[in-house]
């Protein structure tokens, strides 16, 4: 299927590792021109090089999304360089799981407010596109109560609520807004590899919860994000696409 993304102008936050890196690569593979941000300069350089080796182009900027002014400035500058925006993806998460007051503030600033600030900065540019799209990455932990239902899970729930409201507000202005909620996702250097090495009993127990017998891959999550961002999803807005291999049991009504 041609996702009609050739030449599309895309921004991705947190584009150097895991799901974010896979999102950048998936967009590039579809012919999009991508700008992404991350905090680590070496990881940005490595990602740019890897994308170039795939025959595409993606440009990274060093940025901490907690800095609202810097995030807004990056969106404006990137839109200027690209000549506009067609899609933005709010991917960054602090993964601040332990229930401490510091983690509540960190999760609020990184997970939720970076999504809000990215959307607000991008909306004027997306309204000028014929295919404007916002996709935020939440989590199944935003859908049901589980072991990470403190700062992390609560902010992931808030993201779903915020984007749902955006979808209604922006529908008449030609901009779509959706959420992708990944289940447990395994990748090199990621959260679940850390659990596998540091707490193998917890890893085994978590793996056993999924009826597929495995965890998802970053590439599987990325493809869902790119599909929802594409013009072929032109009538899909306000949805929360759960990609978890039937890990969660609740019925979405």
Long-range contacts (C-beta under 8 A, 24 or more apart in sequence): 1-232, 2-232, 3-30, 3-226, 3-227, 3-230, 3-231, 3-232, 4-131, 4-230, 4-231, 4-232, 5-30, 5-31, 5-32, 5-226, 5-229, 5-230, 5-231, 6-30, 6-31, 6-32, 7-31, 7-32, 7-33, 8-32, 8-33, 8-86, 8-87, 8-131, 8-230, 9-33, 9-79, 9-82, 9-83, 9-84, 9-85, 9-86, 9-87, 9-129, 10-34, 10-35, 10-85, 10-86, 10-87, 10-88, 10-89, 10-229, 11-35, 11-36, 11-37, 11-75, 11-78, 11-85, 11-87, 11-88, 11-89, 11-118, 11-122, 12-36, 12-37, 12-88, 12-89, 12-91, 13-37, 13-65, 13-71, 13-89, 13-90, 13-91, 13-92, 13-114, 13-118, 14-38, 14-65, 14-91, 14-92, 14-93, 15-47, 15-58, 15-60, 15-91, 16-40, 16-43, 16-44, 16-46, 16-47, 16-60, 17-43, 17-187, 17-189, 17-190, 18-185, 18-187, 18-189, 18-190, 18-218, 19-91, 19-137, 19-182, 19-185, 19-187, 19-218, 19-221, 19-222, 19-225, 20-91, 20-92, 21-47, 21-218, 22-187, 22-217, 22-218, 22-219, 22-221, 22-222, 23-89, 23-91, 23-221, 23-222, 23-225, 23-226, 24-51, 24-58, 25-50, 25-51, 25-54, 25-56, 25-222, 26-219, 26-222, 26-223, 26-225, 26-226, 27-58, 27-87, 27-226, 27-229, 28-54, 28-56, 28-57, 28-58, 29-54, 29-56, 30-226, 30-230, 32-86, 32-87, 33-57, 33-58, 33-82, 34-58, 34-59, 35-59, 35-60, 35-61, 35-78, 35-81, 35-82, 36-60, 36-61, 37-61, 37-62, 37-63, 37-65, 37-71, 37-74, 38-62, 38-63, 39-63, 39-64, 65-92, 65-110, 65-114, 65-117, 65-118, 66-106, 66-109, 66-110, 66-113, 66-114, 68-113, 68-117, 71-114, 71-117, 71-118, 71-121, 72-117, 72-120, 72-121, 75-118, 75-121, 75-122, 75-125, 76-121, 79-122, 79-125, 84-125, 84-128, 84-129, 85-122, 85-125, 85-126, 85-129, 85-132, 86-126, 86-129, 86-131, 86-132, 86-133, 87-126, 87-131, 87-132, 87-133, 87-134, 87-135, 87-229, 87-230, 88-118, 88-119, 88-122, 88-126, 88-133, 88-134, 88-135, 89-134, 89-135, 89-136, 89-137, 89-225, 89-229, 90-114, 90-115, 90-118, 90-119, 90-134, 90-135, 90-136, 90-137, 90-159, 91-137, 91-225, 93-137, 93-139, 93-152, 93-156, 94-152, 95-152, 95-191, 96-151, 96-152, 97-148, 97-150, 97-151, 97-152, 98-150, 98-151, 99-150, 99-151, 100-151, 103-150, 103-151, 103-152, 104-150, 104-151, 106-151, 107-151, 107-152, 107-154, 107-155, 108-151, 108-155, 111-152, 111-155, 111-156, 111-159, 112-155, 112-158, 112-159, 112-162, 115-159, 115-162, 115-163, 116-162, 119-166, 119-177, 123-170, 123-175, 126-175, 127-173, 127-174, 127-175, 129-174, 129-175, 130-174, 131-230, 131-231, 131-234, 132-170, 132-174, 132-175, 132-176, 133-175, 133-176, 133-177, 133-178, 133-228, 133-229, 133-230, 133-233, 134-163, 134-166, 134-170, 134-175, 134-176, 134-177, 134-178, 135-177, 135-178, 135-179, 135-180, 135-225, 135-228, 135-229, 136-162, 136-163, 136-177, 136-178, 136-179, 136-180, 137-179, 137-180, 137-181, 137-182, 137-221, 137-225, 138-179, 138-180, 138-181, 138-240, 139-181, 139-182, 140-181, 140-182, 140-183, 140-184, 140-242, 140-244, 140-247, 140-248, 142-181, 143-181, 143-240, 143-242, 143-248, 143-250, 143-252, 144-248, 144-249, 144-250, 156-181, 160-240, 163-238, 163-240, 164-238, 164-240, 167-237, 167-238, 168-238, 170-237, 171-237, 171-238, 176-233, 176-234, 176-236, 176-237, 177-237, 177-238, 178-228, 178-233, 178-236, 178-237, 178-238, 178-239, 178-240, 178-241, 179-239, 179-240, 179-241, 180-221, 180-224, 180-225, 180-228, 180-240, 180-241, 180-243, 181-240, 181-241, 181-242, 181-243, 181-244, 182-216, 182-221, 182-243, 182-244, 183-210, 183-215, 183-216, 183-242, 183-243, 183-244, 183-245, 183-247, 183-248, 184-210, 184-215, 184-216, 184-244, 184-247, 185-215, 185-216, 185-217, 185-218, 185-220, 185-221, 186-214, 186-215, 186-216, 186-217, 187-217, 187-218, 190-218, 209-247, 210-244, 210-245, 210-246, 210-247, 211-245, 211-246, 211-247, 212-245, 212-246, 214-245, 215-245, 216-243, 216-244, 216-245
